Amino acid sequence: MAPTTRSQNSSLRSSPAPTSPPSSKCSLSTSSASTPSKYSKQSSSSSSPPPPLPAKPRILILGTGWSGFTLAQRLSSSPISTTHQIVLLSPHRTMALTPLLASAACGIFDFRIAEEPVRRLGNAGQLVKYQVKVERVDLGGRRVWCRAVVGSNGNARLAAADGVPGEKDREGEGGEWHEGDGEFEIGYDTLILAPGSETNTFGTPGVLDCCLTMKSVQDAMRLRESILDCFELASLPVYEEAKKKELLHFVIVGGGPTGVELAAEIDELVHGHLLRIYPDLQGLPTISVYDVADRMLGQFGEKLSEYAMEKFRRRDVRVCTKREIKGFERGVMEVKDEGEVKFGVAVWCAGNKATSLVENLDVKKSEGAMQRVFTDKWLRVLKPDKEEGIVEGVYALGDAADIEGNALPPTAEVALQKAEWLAKHLNEIEYRKADGKGMEEEGFNAYIGRKDGVVDGGGEWTGKGAWLAWRSGSLEWTRSWRRRCMIVLVWVMNKFDGREIARR
Ligand SMILES: Cc1cc2nc3c(=O)[nH]c(=O)nc-3n(C[C@H](O)[C@H](O)[C@H](O)COP(=O)(O)OP(=O)(O)OC[C@H]3O[C@@H](n4cnc5c(N)ncnc54)[C@H](O)[C@@H]3O)c2cc1C
């Protein structure tokens, strides 16, 4: 295809773009094709190019989570959207409002409230969005390689040239994949890396087969279905009491804020709602939180952490600290020094790791369980240790990145702050006018159930005030007035008519 022409006076591009001839395969770039492509043996099906793109400098945003979505939202309503082409690359059609997932799974909100559609960002045609997974980034050649994904909201199903895979393919049982299908490369003037992180199983056998995770709305839906299925099975007349207890044992692995909030929501759902409609199962459900550390909520102050653990114990939520999980088989967790623990549902919330894309990037990264791309305080990606300086035209933010010498936690709060700052900065154009302010660490809060919470930051506080701060955060997390109205409406309906889950 005819390559798109990029403006030569792009103020966002701090070094001239490479000028070697464009690649012969499907390419949306004027940038160099000097590096051999791993997709060079493409089938003819992938050679029909997407429509030509406008001749403007291109900003590529890789990822549409908290940081990528917020950045795109801000850029699309700022002057830069008239002078630059903004392209979003992500496998997902919607962005998950992760802090609302546990509440959605436990029936407080409808699932629609916990996600925002990406394609509604900006005015029609203002942003370009491709539903793809970025397979590789060529920082020297200023281009990335993409592969189309479809199915289950883009959850890792590869598109074939002859259309969307059928049911058989969706179940992973077959289907034909032709090399080169749905693949293309695209050049950039400015690249924003915001691919987030992936669940870290720490190599524990059986996690991905036997546990649920809590990263997306699909995960939240699966959890709700699984909890209800366990209640239905336990209410059948065929099982002994011991088996019913096993079915109604809900295990959460990971005592960080995600695990603790999930345990609190499940406890409230089970004791406040489900046992009213399954009265014969009174006294049988148990909720357990397992963690290898010696306390839950490790990043909070010790007093707050002890407060939360004590509250859980009083409600018969089992707090199992200093426990090493050896592995999982269906319905069974093997715990060091404890042996086999049977469960109905287990949710793995024990940690995150870098995506394979970040792992393969040749840039400066942090050490430790989760490698993060190091940036300076203007969020510019740093070259690897052996070289010095920044990678021109490349920024990174969100869970995937950290500012060297000023570590911030991998939270939505930080991702939002950085995205808002970067949108402003890209518009200001003259670097170094901005000073990186606004990215300092803020307070943490966590819900521990039954109208109680803990807040660490600006002092430590607990109780109803902390719960109110957390609950009102639900309104802040949404990205549109439409969802704010829906949340308020649902709160009122839940108050007077019970949760929707009770009717399913
Ligand atoms: C259940 C849960 C509850 C949470 N609660 C809170 C909370 O209360 N408060 C808080 O501050 N934080 C919370 N967090 C943390 C918060 O969700 C993360 O810090 C935040 O999502 C990070 O934003 P991000 O943009 O870096 O990544 P993400 O939001 O994870 O988005 C990453 C995006 O990149 C895309 N992507 C990944 N790889 C590729 C690729 N190769 N090609 C193209 N696209 C790619 C993904 O599909 C996704 O769209 C919670 C997290 C979870 C899981």
The ligand as an SDF file (V2000), in Angstrom:
LIG
                    3D

 53 58  0  0  0  0  0  0  0  0999 V2000
   -9.6630   -6.5010   40.8220 C   0  0  0  0  0  0  0  0  0  0  0  0
   -8.7930   -5.2810   40.8520 C   0  0  0  0  0  0  0  0  0  0  0  0
   -9.1180   -4.2260   41.6840 C   0  0  0  0  0  0  0  0  0  0  0  0
   -8.3320   -3.0830   41.7180 C   0  0  0  0  0  0  0  0  0  0  0  0
   -8.6860   -2.0610   42.5460 N   0  0  0  0  0  0  0  0  0  0  0  0
   -7.9610   -0.9290   42.5550 C   0  0  0  0  0  0  0  0  0  0  0  0
   -8.3450    0.1700   43.3720 C   0  0  0  0  0  0  0  0  0  0  0  0
   -9.3360    0.1070   44.1110 O   0  0  0  0  0  0  0  0  0  0  0  0
   -7.5820    1.2910   43.3270 N   0  0  0  0  0  0  0  0  0  0  0  0
   -6.4930    1.3940   42.5080 C   0  0  0  0  0  0  0  0  0  0  0  0
   -5.8520    2.4510   42.4890 O   0  0  0  0  0  0  0  0  0  0  0  0
   -6.0850    0.3680   41.7430 N   0  0  0  0  0  0  0  0  0  0  0  0
   -6.7920   -0.7920   41.7270 C   0  0  0  0  0  0  0  0  0  0  0  0
   -6.4020   -1.8410   40.9380 N   0  0  0  0  0  0  0  0  0  0  0  0
   -5.1690   -1.7320   40.1290 C   0  0  0  0  0  0  0  0  0  0  0  0
   -5.4620   -1.0860   38.7630 C   0  0  0  0  0  0  0  0  0  0  0  0
   -6.4570   -1.7950   38.0900 O   0  0  0  0  0  0  0  0  0  0  0  0
   -4.1930   -1.0760   37.9140 C   0  0  0  0  0  0  0  0  0  0  0  0
   -3.1930   -0.4040   38.5970 O   0  0  0  0  0  0  0  0  0  0  0  0
   -4.4950   -0.3920   36.5660 C   0  0  0  0  0  0  0  0  0  0  0  0
   -5.3900   -1.1760   35.8240 O   0  0  0  0  0  0  0  0  0  0  0  0
   -3.2240   -0.1620   35.7740 C   0  0  0  0  0  0  0  0  0  0  0  0
   -3.5640    0.5010   34.5880 O   0  0  0  0  0  0  0  0  0  0  0  0
   -2.7570    0.2450   33.2490 P   0  0  0  0  0  0  0  0  0  0  0  0
   -3.3370    1.1620   32.2240 O   0  0  0  0  0  0  0  0  0  0  0  0
   -1.3220    0.2820   33.4940 O   0  0  0  0  0  0  0  0  0  0  0  0
   -3.0610   -1.2700   32.8760 O   0  0  0  0  0  0  0  0  0  0  0  0
   -4.4100   -2.0010   32.5640 P   0  0  0  0  0  0  0  0  0  0  0  0
   -5.5630   -1.2640   33.1180 O   0  0  0  0  0  0  0  0  0  0  0  0
   -4.2040   -3.4140   32.9800 O   0  0  0  0  0  0  0  0  0  0  0  0
   -4.5270   -1.9520   30.9760 O   0  0  0  0  0  0  0  0  0  0  0  0
   -3.5730   -2.5440   30.1310 C   0  0  0  0  0  0  0  0  0  0  0  0
   -4.0970   -2.5120   28.7150 C   0  0  0  0  0  0  0  0  0  0  0  0
   -3.0680   -2.9020   27.8270 O   0  0  0  0  0  0  0  0  0  0  0  0
   -3.5650   -3.8990   26.9340 C   0  0  0  0  0  0  0  0  0  0  0  0
   -2.4430   -4.7140   26.4720 N   0  0  0  0  0  0  0  0  0  0  0  0
   -1.6520   -5.5320   27.1990 C   0  0  0  0  0  0  0  0  0  0  0  0
   -0.7370   -6.1220   26.4110 N   0  0  0  0  0  0  0  0  0  0  0  0
   -0.9600   -5.6510   25.1610 C   0  0  0  0  0  0  0  0  0  0  0  0
   -0.3660   -5.9110   23.8990 C   0  0  0  0  0  0  0  0  0  0  0  0
    0.6530   -6.7520   23.7600 N   0  0  0  0  0  0  0  0  0  0  0  0
   -0.8750   -5.2630   22.8160 N   0  0  0  0  0  0  0  0  0  0  0  0
   -1.9190   -4.4000   22.9370 C   0  0  0  0  0  0  0  0  0  0  0  0
   -2.5240   -4.1340   24.1080 N   0  0  0  0  0  0  0  0  0  0  0  0
   -2.0450   -4.7600   25.2020 C   0  0  0  0  0  0  0  0  0  0  0  0
   -4.5680   -4.6390   27.7840 C   0  0  0  0  0  0  0  0  0  0  0  0
   -5.4310   -5.3780   26.9790 O   0  0  0  0  0  0  0  0  0  0  0  0
   -5.2480   -3.4750   28.4820 C   0  0  0  0  0  0  0  0  0  0  0  0
   -6.1750   -2.8520   27.6140 O   0  0  0  0  0  0  0  0  0  0  0  0
   -7.1700   -3.0030   40.8960 C   0  0  0  0  0  0  0  0  0  0  0  0
   -6.8280   -4.0760   40.0640 C   0  0  0  0  0  0  0  0  0  0  0  0
   -7.6290   -5.2020   40.0360 C   0  0  0  0  0  0  0  0  0  0  0  0
   -7.2520   -6.3380   39.1190 C   0  0  0  0  0  0  0  0  0  0  0  0
  1  2  1  0
  2  3  1  0
  2 52  2  0
  3  4  2  0
  4  5  1  0
  4 50  1  0
  5  6  2  0
  6  7  1  0
  6 13  1  0
  7  8  2  0
  7  9  1  0
  9 10  1  0
 10 11  2  0
 10 12  1  0
 12 13  2  0
 13 14  1  0
 14 15  1  0
 14 50  1  0
 15 16  1  0
 16 17  1  0
 16 18  1  0
 18 19  1  0
 18 20  1  0
 20 21  1  0
 20 22  1  0
 22 23  1  0
 23 24  1  0
 24 25  2  0
 24 26  1  0
 24 27  1  0
 27 28  1  0
 28 29  2  0
 28 30  1  0
 28 31  1  0
 31 32  1  0
 32 33  1  0
 33 34  1  0
 33 48  1  0
 34 35  1  0
 35 36  1  0
 35 46  1  0
 36 37  1  0
 36 45  1  0
 37 38  2  0
 38 39  1  0
 39 40  1  0
 39 45  2  0
 40 41  1  0
 40 42  2  0
 42 43  1  0
 43 44  2  0
 44 45  1  0
 46 47  1  0
 46 48  1  0
 48 49  1  0
 50 51  2  0
 51 52  1  0
 52 53  1  0
M  END
$$$$
